Protein backbone atom coordinates (compact mmCIF):
# COMPACT_ATOMS: atom_id res chain seq x y z
CA UNK A 1 0.00 0.00 0.00
CA UNK A 2 2.96 2.29 0.59
CA UNK A 3 3.96 2.14 -3.09
CA UNK A 4 0.42 3.08 -4.11
CA UNK A 5 0.34 6.02 -1.71
CA UNK A 6 3.65 7.34 -3.03
CA UNK A 7 2.54 7.00 -6.65
CA UNK A 8 -0.78 8.72 -5.96
CA UNK A 9 0.86 11.57 -4.07
CA UNK A 10 3.23 12.08 -7.02
CA UNK A 11 0.37 12.68 -9.45
CA UNK A 12 0.69 16.38 -10.36
CA UNK A 13 -2.89 17.31 -9.41
CA UNK A 14 -3.10 14.97 -6.43
CA UNK A 15 -5.07 15.95 -3.34
CA UNK A 16 -5.79 14.34 0.03
CA UNK A 17 -9.34 13.07 -0.61
CA UNK A 18 -8.29 11.59 -3.96
CA UNK A 19 -5.40 9.65 -2.42
CA UNK A 20 -7.58 8.54 0.48
CA UNK A 21 -10.35 7.28 -1.82
CA UNK A 22 -7.97 5.37 -4.11
CA UNK A 23 -6.19 3.74 -1.16
CA UNK A 24 -9.53 2.80 0.39
CA UNK A 25 -10.65 1.24 -2.91
CA UNK A 26 -7.39 -0.70 -3.27
CA UNK A 27 -7.43 -2.01 0.32
CA UNK A 28 -10.55 -4.06 -0.33
CA UNK A 29 -8.94 -6.61 -2.68
CA UNK A 30 -5.44 -7.50 -3.80
CA UNK A 31 -6.65 -7.53 -7.42
CA UNK A 32 -7.70 -3.88 -7.07
CA UNK A 33 -4.30 -2.92 -5.71
CA UNK A 34 -2.53 -4.83 -8.47
CA UNK A 35 -4.67 -3.26 -11.21
CA UNK A 36 -4.17 0.25 -9.85
CA UNK A 37 -0.41 -0.18 -9.43
CA UNK A 38 -0.12 -1.58 -12.94
CA UNK A 39 -2.14 1.32 -14.35
CA UNK A 40 -0.05 3.93 -12.52
CA UNK A 41 3.26 2.33 -13.44
CA UNK A 42 2.20 2.01 -17.09
CA UNK A 43 0.94 5.61 -17.29
CA UNK A 44 3.44 7.89 -15.53
CA UNK A 45 1.88 11.12 -16.86
CA UNK A 46 -1.65 10.33 -15.72
CA UNK A 47 -3.88 12.87 -13.95
CA UNK A 48 -6.10 12.28 -10.93
CA UNK A 49 -9.21 12.37 -13.13
CA UNK A 50 -7.69 9.70 -15.42
CA UNK A 51 -7.16 7.49 -12.37
CA UNK A 52 -10.68 8.07 -11.06
CA UNK A 53 -12.03 7.19 -14.52
CA UNK A 54 -9.93 4.00 -14.61
CA UNK A 55 -11.15 2.90 -11.18
CA UNK A 56 -14.78 3.72 -11.94
CA UNK A 57 -14.62 1.55 -15.06
CA UNK A 58 -13.50 -1.54 -13.13
CA UNK A 59 -15.99 -4.40 -13.04
CA UNK A 60 -16.02 -4.47 -9.22
CA UNK A 61 -16.28 -0.71 -8.71
CA UNK A 62 -19.90 -0.82 -7.58
CA UNK A 63 -19.48 -3.80 -5.24
CA UNK A 64 -18.90 -1.52 -2.25
CA UNK A 65 -21.95 0.59 -3.03
CA UNK A 66 -24.12 -2.51 -3.47
CA UNK A 67 -22.89 -3.90 -0.17
CA UNK A 68 -23.60 -0.64 1.64
CA UNK A 69 -27.15 -0.34 0.32
CA UNK A 70 -27.89 -4.00 1.08
CA UNK A 71 -26.98 -3.60 4.78
N, C-alpha and C positions, 0 to 999 in steps of 0.2 A: 504494500500500500504506500510505502514511502516513495518508491519510484514514481507512482502515479501522482502523488501530491506534488512532487518536484516538477514533473512534466506539466501539470496543470497550472502551477504557479508561474511557470516560464512562458505561458501563452501571453502574447503581448497585451491583450485586452482582458486578462484574467481579473477576477474579483472574488471576494471571500465566499459569497453565496453560491457562485458557480462552482468553485473548487469543492465546497462542502457538499453540494448536490451530486456532483460526479463521483466523489469518494463514497458517499452514501449508496449510490446506485451500484458501484463496483463491489462494495462489501457484501452484498447479498449473495453473490455466486462467483466462483472462480472463473467461470466462462465469461462473465461480464468484465471482470478485471483483465483477463487475457485479451478480449476483443478491444477494449479501450486502450490498453497499452500498445497493442499492435497498430491500432489506428493512429495513435499519437506518434509512435516511432516511425511510421510510414509516411506521415504528413507533418514534417517539422514546421511548416509555415501556416498551420491551421489557426483559425480564430475560435473564440469561445462559442460563437453561434454555429460554426461548422461542427464543433464537438457536440453541442446540444442536439443539433439535427441528426448526427450520426447515432447518438444514444436513443433518441426518440423514434428512430426507424428500426430499432432492434426488435426482434420478434417477441421478446419477453418484457419489453418496456412497460406494458400495462399490467403485468402480473401484480405489482405492488398495489396499484390502484384498485384492482379487482379484489385483492385480499382485504384491503382496508374497507371497502364498501360492503363486503360480505360479512364482516365481523359485527 
